[in-house]
Structure formats: structure tokens, C-alpha cells
Amino acid sequence: MWWCLQAKYVANLEKFGLLLKNTLNAEIVEDSPRDQFWGAVPLGDDGLQGRNVLGRLLMKLRREIKVGDALWVEDQLAVPKPSIPGSRILGIEMHAVTVGSVGPSTLF
């Protein structure tokens, strides 16, 4: 999931990147009544129930964008191929993603 979020950022700098940056320091919560691992369920004024892993990963990505780590220098963006041998999504081998190489049919 971490690799996918990074690839999504590189592929969608203007929309997804701006959206993440505009959240500033707000907590990001994946509102999911069915999946309390990736998301969380609001409990009224009592907070949330769930691990909110997706929300936490999005906040981590936002922090890395703000820090300006070398990976996120916008004119040199690259997400390397996952280090897990034979990594596939929907049967398609995953590869490195750069801004110039990303398109609907080349993301994976």
C-alpha cells in the first residue's frame, strides 16, 4: 500500500499532491464502516474505532512531501520498483514509476 500511495502521488502531482498539501496538519481518517484495519468508524463525540492504517500512511506521505526528502523533489520524482521479487498487481509486474513514465496503462 505504501508503494501504491507513493506511485499515486507521482502520477497525480497536481490533484493528489495538492489535496494532500492542503490538508496541512489535519488528521486524515479513512471513514470505513466495514474495514477497521485500513479505516476507522466514527463513534460520535467519543472519537474513532479502528486502526486507520490508510489514513496514517497518507499522513506519512504528506510529512515526506513537506520535509522535501530527495525522493520528493518535484522535478526528479521517482518511486523505485518494490524490492520484493516478483511483485505484481492484478498479474502485472510492478516497475519503477517516474513522472514522465506514468500513464493509465503503465502505472504497474
BANU-719771 format. One record per atom (N, C-alpha, C): atom name; x, y, z. Coordinates in steps of 0.2 Angstrom, whole numbers. Atoms other than C-alpha are relative to their C-alpha. Last residue first. Layout:
residues N
- site|x|y|z
- CA|X|Y|Z
...
This chain:
residues 108
- site|x|y|z
- N|-3|6|-3
- CA|11|-5|-64
- C|4|-4|-5
- N|-1|-1|-7
- CA|7|13|-68
- C|3|-6|3
- N|-7|1|-2
- CA|10|10|-87
- C|1|1|8
- N|-2|7|2
- CA|-8|8|-94
- C|7|-2|3
- N|5|5|-3
- CA|-16|23|-85
- C|3|-7|-2
- N|6|-1|4
- CA|0|34|-88
- C|-5|-6|2
- N|6|3|-2
- CA|16|36|-79
- C|-6|2|-4
- N|2|6|2
- CA|33|37|-87
- C|-7|-3|2
- N|1|1|8
- CA|36|55|-87
- C|-2|-7|-2
- N|5|-4|3
- CA|33|57|-68
- C|-1|-1|-8
- N|-3|-7|0
- CA|43|42|-63
- C|-6|4|-3
- N|5|-5|3
- CA|37|25|-58
- C|3|7|1
- N|-1|-7|-3
- CA|48|10|-55
- C|-5|5|-4
- N|-7|-3|2
- CA|41|-7|-60
- C|0|7|3
- N|-1|-6|-2
- CA|27|-19|-55
- C|7|3|-2
- N|-6|-1|-4
- CA|23|-35|-64
- C|1|8|1
- N|-4|-4|4
- CA|5|-36|-70
- C|6|1|5
- N|-4|4|5
- CA|-5|-51|-63
- C|5|4|-4
- N|5|2|6
- CA|-18|-39|-55
- C|4|-4|-5
- N|6|-2|-2
- CA|-3|-31|-45
- C|-5|-2|-6
- N|5|-1|5
- CA|13|-40|-46
- C|-6|3|3
- N|6|-5|-2
- CA|29|-40|-36
- C|-4|1|-6
- N|6|3|3
- CA|40|-55|-42
- C|-6|4|2
- N|-1|3|7
- CA|55|-51|-31
- C|-7|-3|-2
- N|3|7|-1
- CA|50|-39|-16
- C|0|-4|-7
- N|-5|5|-1
- CA|61|-24|-18
- C|-2|-7|1
- N|0|4|-7
- CA|47|-14|-25
- C|5|-5|0
- N|3|6|0
- CA|52|-4|-41
- C|0|-3|7
- N|-3|6|2
- CA|58|13|-36
- C|-4|-6|0
- N|2|5|-5
- CA|46|28|-35
- C|4|-6|-2
- N|-1|7|2
- CA|54|43|-44
- C|-2|-5|6
- N|4|5|-4
- CA|51|62|-43
- C|1|-7|-3
- N|-4|6|0
- CA|66|72|-50
- C|-4|-6|3
- N|-2|0|7
- CA|57|89|-55
- C|4|-7|0
- N|5|0|5
- CA|46|88|-39
- C|3|-1|-7
- N|-2|-6|4
- CA|60|84|-27
- C|-4|0|-6
- N|6|-4|2
- CA|50|71|-17
- C|2|6|-3
- N|5|3|4
- CA|63|57|-16
- C|-6|4|-3
- N|-2|0|7
- CA|76|69|-11
- C|-5|-4|-4
- N|-5|6|1
- CA|66|72|5
- C|2|0|-7
- N|-4|-1|6
- CA|57|89|5
- C|6|-5|-1
- N|-7|0|-2
- CA|51|88|23
- C|4|2|-6
- N|-1|-6|-4
- CA|33|93|17
- C|8|1|2
- N|0|-5|5
- CA|32|79|4
- C|2|6|3
- N|-6|0|5
- CA|38|67|17
- C|0|5|-5
- N|-7|-2|-4
- CA|26|73|30
- C|6|0|-4
- N|1|-7|0
- CA|11|71|17
- C|6|3|4
- N|-1|-2|6
- CA|16|53|14
- C|1|8|0
- N|-7|1|1
- CA|16|49|32
- C|3|3|-6
- N|-3|-5|-4
- CA|-1|57|34
- C|8|-1|-1
- N|1|-6|4
- CA|-7|46|19
- C|3|6|4
- N|-4|0|5
- CA|0|31|28
- C|0|6|-4
- N|-6|-1|-3
- CA|-9|35|44
- C|5|0|-5
- N|-1|-7|-2
- CA|-25|37|35
- C|7|2|3
- N|0|-5|7
- CA|-23|21|26
- C|1|7|2
- N|-6|1|3
- CA|-19|12|43
- C|1|4|-6
- N|-1|-6|4
- CA|-34|19|52
- C|7|0|-4
- N|-7|-1|0
- CA|-33|6|66
- C|2|6|-5
- N|-4|3|6
- CA|-51|6|70
- C|7|2|0
- N|-2|7|-2
- CA|-64|15|82
- C|3|-3|-6
- N|1|4|6
- CA|-65|34|81
- C|2|-7|3
- N|-6|1|4
- CA|-68|48|94
- C|-1|-5|-6
- N|-5|4|-3
- CA|-80|48|108
- C|6|-2|-4
- N|-5|-4|-3
- CA|-90|63|101
- C|6|-4|4
- N|3|-7|-3
- CA|-99|52|89
- C|5|4|3
- N|4|2|-6
- CA|-90|35|87
- C|-4|6|3
- N|1|-5|-5
- CA|-83|37|70
- C|-5|-2|5
- N|7|-1|0
- CA|-78|21|61
- C|-1|6|6
- N|3|-1|-6
- CA|-60|19|56
- C|-7|2|0
- N|3|-6|-2
- CA|-50|14|41
- C|-2|0|7
- N|-2|-5|4
- CA|-37|2|34
- C|-4|7|2
- N|-8|0|1
- CA|-39|-10|48
- C|2|6|-4
- N|-3|-3|-5
- CA|-57|-6|53
- C|8|-1|1
- N|-7|2|-1
- CA|-64|-11|37
- C|3|5|5
- N|-1|7|1
- CA|-83|-11|35
- C|7|-2|1
- N|3|4|-5
- CA|-88|6|42
- C|1|-7|0
- N|2|6|3
- CA|-74|15|33
- C|-4|-4|5
- N|6|2|-3
- CA|-70|33|35
- C|-3|-6|-3
- N|4|3|5
- CA|-52|34|31
- C|-6|-2|3
- N|3|6|-2
- CA|-45|47|43
- C|-4|-3|-6
- N|4|3|5
- CA|-33|60|40
- C|-3|-6|2
- N|0|7|-1
- CA|-28|71|55
- C|-4|-3|-6
- N|6|3|-3
- CA|-26|89|50
- C|1|-7|0
- N|-2|5|-5
- CA|-8|96|48
- C|-6|-4|3
- N|-4|-3|-5
- CA|-10|105|31
- C|2|-5|6
- N|3|2|-6
- CA|-24|96|22
- C|4|2|6
- N|5|-5|-3
- CA|-20|107|8
- C|-3|-3|6
- N|-4|-6|-2
- CA|-3|98|4
- C|-6|4|4
- N|-3|2|-6
- CA|-13|81|2
- C|3|6|4
- N|5|3|-5
- CA|-25|88|-10
- C|3|-1|7
- N|3|-6|-3
- CA|-11|97|-19
- C|-5|-1|5
- N|-5|-4|-3
- CA|-2|81|-22
- C|-3|6|4
- N|-1|3|-6
- CA|-17|72|-27
- C|5|3|5
- N|7|1|-4
- CA|-23|84|-40
- C|2|-3|7
- N|4|-6|0
- CA|-7|92|-47
- C|-6|-1|4
- N|-2|-6|-4
- CA|5|78|-43
- C|-4|6|1
- N|6|-5|-1
- CA|-6|64|-49
- C|3|6|4
- N|4|0|6
- CA|6|50|-56
- C|-5|6|0
- N|-5|-2|6
- CA|20|54|-43
- C|-5|1|-6
- N|-3|-7|0
- CA|7|54|-29
- C|4|2|-6
- N|6|-4|2
- CA|-2|38|-35
- C|2|8|1
- N|1|0|8
- CA|15|30|-36
- C|-6|4|-1
- N|-6|-4|2
- CA|19|35|-17
- C|-1|0|-8
- N|1|-8|-2
- CA|2|29|-12
- C|5|4|-3
- N|6|-2|4
- CA|4|12|-21
- C|-1|7|1
- N|-3|-1|7
- CA|22|9|-14
- C|-6|3|-4
- N|-4|-6|0
- CA|14|12|4
- C|3|1|-7
- N|4|-6|0
- CA|0|0|0
- C|4|6|0
